[in-house]
């Protein structure tokens, strides 16, 4: 890895993940017993893990990209959605209007699907979907990718 490539990666991945990690510790140290602070800490750390996963994906050979994407980045993204729904429900005081047996478990219903995805996915079939151009590794953007991005933006 050349020094210019390392500088690119540092600015794009290491620096943002360091800022996120430091911000998450500021949040948790303010009041570690509050659920909102715990959820924000987890969400911010999951974003930092995504940045570090992308850094690792770009630093390793292209053949390793689908494994890192499927087992780290995708899983963290799904966990972010679950924890974010719980966070927004907590901030909006939805526990007052939801049934006690439903709150907060309803936000974690997709978790078995995440575990199922981990156990059944075969990333070796996706190796040809990643292309290296210079220091960057790009995924092939297909209609499924755009549908997932659109859906995640709508949910967010």
C-alpha atoms as one frame of an Amber mdcrd trajectory, in Angstrom:
protein
   0.000   0.000   0.000   1.432   3.335  -1.031   1.460   6.353   1.249  -1.064
   8.208  -0.917  -3.445   5.240  -0.752  -3.058   5.149   3.021  -3.840   8.873
   3.209  -6.992   8.318   1.122  -8.082   5.499   3.399  -7.197   7.491   6.517
  -9.310  10.465   5.451 -12.208   8.360   4.154 -12.409   5.667   6.858 -10.037
   5.921   9.823 -10.696   9.578  10.641 -14.527   9.306  10.542 -14.516   6.088
  12.568 -12.254   7.701  15.178 -14.591  10.686  15.437 -17.594   8.370  15.747
 -15.953   6.262  18.438 -14.954   9.312  20.465 -18.454  10.767  20.074 -20.006
   7.491  21.255 -17.919   7.538  24.425 -18.919  11.137  25.094 -22.570  10.061
  24.821 -22.246   7.022  27.091 -20.201   8.839  29.747 -22.848  11.545  30.108
 -25.309   9.109  31.635 -24.551   5.402  31.178 -27.729   4.261  32.926 -30.198
   5.910  30.540 -31.518   3.683  27.784 -31.349   6.494  25.216 -27.629   6.943
  25.852 -26.996   3.202  25.647 -28.873   2.931  22.344 -27.109   5.978  20.881
 -23.763   4.498  21.986 -24.551   1.221  20.228 -25.802   2.896  17.036 -22.783
   5.193  16.751 -20.397   2.282  17.358 -22.147   0.231  14.657 -21.567   3.088
  12.206 -17.901   3.150  13.237 -17.707  -0.606  12.634 -19.147  -0.065   9.151
 -16.426   2.507   8.399 -13.717   0.166   9.699 -15.244  -2.712   7.721 -15.085
  -0.610   4.560 -11.469   0.264   5.338 -10.662  -3.429   5.768 -12.565  -4.308
   2.593 -10.525  -1.820   0.578  -7.197  -2.807   2.168  -7.640  -6.537   1.498
  -7.769  -8.255  -1.893 -10.970  -7.869  -3.898 -11.865 -11.546  -3.371 -12.420
 -10.846   0.341 -14.890  -7.994  -0.252 -18.088 -10.096  -0.346 -17.229 -11.786
   2.948 -16.612  -8.495   4.746 -19.711  -6.957   3.184 -22.016  -9.874   4.054
 -20.705 -10.671   7.526 -19.829  -7.210   8.854 -21.285  -4.297   6.915 -24.667
  -5.784   6.080 -25.226  -7.141   9.584 -24.264  -3.815  11.191 -26.654  -2.023
   8.852 -29.536  -4.267   9.876 -28.689  -3.878  13.555 -28.608  -0.100  13.123
 -32.183  -0.175  11.827 -33.385  -2.236  14.803 -31.604  -0.150  17.428 -32.686
   3.087  15.706 -36.352   2.112  15.829 -35.955   1.353  19.532 -34.125   4.658
  20.063 -36.801   6.713  18.299 -39.559   4.900  20.171 -37.791   5.593  23.465
 -37.280   9.280  22.666 -40.916   9.599  21.543 -42.071   7.961  24.808 -43.844
   5.169  22.935 -43.403   2.839  25.902 -46.270   4.766  27.509 -48.708   3.877
  24.722 -47.423   0.421  23.723 -48.336  -2.772  25.496 -45.720  -3.784  28.052
 -45.315  -7.263  26.549 -44.692  -5.693  23.111 -42.205  -2.976  24.040 -39.216
  -3.127  23.253 -39.235  -6.637  21.778 -41.156  -5.610  18.665 -38.099  -3.699
  17.425 -35.934  -6.810  17.553 -38.224  -9.149  15.598 -35.921  -9.051  12.518
 -33.045 -10.499  14.585 -33.830 -14.156  13.714 -33.703 -13.190  10.022 -30.282
 -11.628  10.571 -29.051 -14.858  12.169 -30.636 -16.881   9.344 -28.876 -14.667
   6.801 -25.524 -15.205   8.532 -25.988 -18.974   8.484 -27.245 -19.304   4.902
 -25.427 -16.647   2.881 -22.703 -17.784   0.481 -20.455 -14.781  -0.258 -18.186
 -16.776  -2.567 -20.845 -16.440  -5.288 -20.595 -12.644  -5.118 -16.853 -12.233
  -5.787 -17.415 -11.088  -9.378 -19.669  -8.262  -8.112 -16.651  -6.280  -6.867
 -14.192  -4.396  -9.063 -10.987  -2.647  -8.003 -10.253   0.684  -9.675  -7.107
   2.184  -8.247  -7.223   2.138  -4.445 -11.041   1.779  -4.361 -13.158  -1.373
  -4.543 -16.559  -0.810  -6.086 -19.540  -3.082  -5.907 -21.597  -3.650  -9.040
 -24.735  -1.574  -8.661 -27.791  -3.530  -9.770 -31.549  -2.905  -9.371 -31.573
  -4.843  -6.081 -28.978  -2.474  -4.651 -31.006   0.574  -5.654 -34.195  -0.942
  -4.215 -32.477  -1.587  -0.872 -31.030   1.940  -0.757 -34.440   3.431  -1.589
 -36.155   1.321   1.065 -33.574   2.221   3.721 -33.951   5.933   2.912 -37.735
   5.660   3.210 -37.451   3.817   6.546 -34.900   6.324   7.837
